[in-house]
Amino acid sequence: MKKLLLTLAAAAMMVACQQKQETTTDIVRVENGHFVRAGKPYYYVGTNFWYGAILGSEGQGGNRDRLCKELDEMKRMGIDNLRILVGSDGERGVKTKVEPTLQIEPGVYNDTILAGLDYLLQEMGKRQMVAVLYLNNSWEWSGGYGFYLEHAGAGKQPRPDEAGYPAFMEAMSKYASNEKAHQLFYDYVRFIISRTNRYTGVKYVDDPAIMSWQIGNEPRAFSKEALPAFEKWLAEASALIRSLDPNHLISVGSEGSWGCENDYDSYTRICADKNIDYCNVHLWPYNWGWAKPDSLIEHLPRACENTKEYIDKHLAICDSLNKPLVMEEFGYPRDGFKFALDTPTKGRDGYYKYVFSLVADNAEQGGKFAGCNFWGWGGFAKPQHEQWQVGDDYTNDPAQEAQGLNSVFASDSTTLAIIREQVERMKF
């Protein structure tokens, strides 16, 4: 009898190991400077869907029916790569911040959001979609830097809507060298990455629905003086993530040189780190002054020209490092800088088509420019207020921005047609 039990236990262990091997084999990898998925080159058109874990919740803000409808629509269009916020940090009731929050205070978690993340990954796995999960944020809309600084004893941190961006950025520049804030963040990283999905029973480290752990959304030093400490922090964070999860890719979430105080050498050093598997850039023609609110269509050629120059500079760095490049955030406002869903999107359509063509042309040549995630998916949301309020549908415009500013909705037929066209070009 004892021998039989040992034999059964050995068989069960063999099956479990085989299942794990099959699971981890499907995880997106980088081989010789290119993404590979299930043994094939992986180039993609994806989107940002930061609120996915909230929709997956059964608590405040949750709407699983809408989540599944959104995932089905994206999958139908060929969008299979979603960039998602793991969770917001801090107190609720702040006008320009996402809620509900996941991390109420360090080490105190809202389990409904954790359940939402589990459910989201389960549903993405069913549809063979993959997630890029970012763990921090340099901006105020989800807590991030400011949350950790406050709990590290740095005092109440300013918010841009109250104190202005110069004061906010000056305060956030202190994060790069605040070791206590880093340790609080690392505790959070350990907690998230060590989780097991309650619905599938799959450990996060083995889940092929996760493509990449990303250190943060647009992590910045916020001053040239802070760059050395900033680079050190990113290296520490990536090393920690690698020690916890040897299977998945790791990325920074950087805007590129724009997020490194326009220092290309700093960006190169960050991307050269052995634990960083691929490089990121973000591009915001309106935010960066390349296109004006009253002349978005007229300034489209300049926006495209500057975009090409910016990408080429970063692509040269990626070629030298033999790592893929992803343009994981880009957006363009609706015509006339209006937010209503029935506003035309001629300028946006032109910009999207140009960006997509750069990725597709590069893919056809087997280049390092491997993917893009437009910002972002508003889907079936119906914005009710220009300033997001609790109870409103989530769009991809965070709480500090006008609802409808950069989101792509299910009714944006001309934009969706361009997306579908480019997805077809990316199939190999």
Residue, then its C-alpha position, 0 to 999 in steps of 0.5 A: m500500500k505504501k509503495l502504491l501511494l508513493t507511486l501515485a504521488a510520483a505520478a502526480m508530481m510528474v504531471a504537475c511538472q509537465q503542466k508547469q513546463e507546458t505553461t512556462t513554454d507558452i510565456v513570451r520570451v526574447e530570443n536574439g533581440h526579438f519577441v518569441r511566442a509559442g515558438k514564433p516571432y511576436y510583433y503586435v498592435g496592443t492597447n492600454f487598459w489600465y482599469g482591467a483589474i478594477l473591472g474584474s472586481e466584484g467590489q466598487g467599480g467592478n463589472r465583469d460582464r463589461l470586462c468580458k465584453e471588452l476583452d471579446e471585442m479587443k480579441r475580435m479585432g486582433i488586439d491581444n496585448l494589454r498594458i494594465l495597472v496592477g493597482s492604485d495606492g493610498e486613500r480614496g476620495v481624492k479628486t484626481k486619483v483612481e479608485p478604488t485603491l488596491q494598497i490602502e497603506p503599505g501592506v494593507y490590501n483591498d482583496t476585491i482588487l486582487a480578486g479582480l486581477d486574478y479574474l482578469l488574468q484568467e479571462m485573458g488566458k482563455r482568449q490567449m491574450v497577454a498582460v504587461l503589468y506595471l507596479n508603480n507610477s511616477w504620476e499622482w493618478s494612481g498613488g505611486y511615488g507620492f504614496y511611498l514618500e508619504h509613508a516613508g516619513a517625507g510628509k504630505q506630498p503635493r498634487p499637481d491640481e493643487a500645487g502645480y506641476p513644478a512643485f509636484m516634480e520637485a517633490m517627486s525627485k526625492y523618490a529616487s534616493n529615498e531608501k525607505a520608500h524603495q523598501l516599501f515598494y519592494d515589499y509590495v513587489r514581493f507580495i504581488i509576484s508571489r501570488t497564486n491565482r485563486y481562480t486558475g490555481v496557477k502561480y503568477v510566476d508560471d502564468p503565460a497570460i503575463m508577458s512582462w512585469q513592468i517597474g512603473n508607469e513612466p518612472r522618472a528621476f524628475s531632475k538631472e541630479a537624481l539620475p544616478a540614484f534613479e538608475k540605481w533604483l531601477a537596477e535594484a528593482s529589476a534584480l528583485i523582480r528577476s529573483l522572484d520570477p525567472n520566467h517572465l520578461i521585465s521592462v521599465g515602463s520608460e518614456g525614453s529619453w524624455g523620461c530620463e531628463n533628455d539624457y540618452d546615455s542614461y536611457t542606454r545605461i538603464c536599458a543595458d541592465k542584464n535584467i531588462d529584457y526589452c526597451n520602451v518609449h512613449l510618445w505624446p505629440y500634444n503633451w510635448g508641444w508638437a501639436k496645438p489644440d487649435s491645429l491638431i490636423e495642421h500640425l500632424p505632419r510635424a508630429c509624425e516627423n518628430t515621432k520618426e526622429y524620436i523612435d529612430k534614436h531609440l531604435a539605434i540604441c536597441d540595435s546596439l543592445n540587441k533588445p526589442l523596442v515597444m512604443e507602449e503609449f501614444g495618443y492624439p486628441r480628438d479633432g478640435f480638442k473636444f471630448a464628446l464621443d461623436t467628435p471626429t478623429k481625423g487627426r488621431d486616425g492619421y497619427y495612428k496610421y503613421v505609427f502603426s505603419l512604422v511598426a508594421d514596416n519594421a516587422e516585415q523587415g525583421g527589425k527590433f521595433a516589435g510592438c505598440n500599445f495605443w492609449g487607450w481602450g475606452g471600449f463601451a464606456k459612456p462618459q458622464h462627466e468631463q471630470w471622472q466621478v465615482g460611479d462613472d464608467y472607466t475610460n482609459d483617461p485617468a481621473q486627472e484628465a478629461q474623459g474622452l481626451n485620448s480614449v478609443f471607444a467602440s463607436d470610433s469606427t474610423t480609428l478601429a478600421i485603421i487598427r484592424e488593418q494594421v493588425e492584419r499586416m502584423k500577422f506572420 
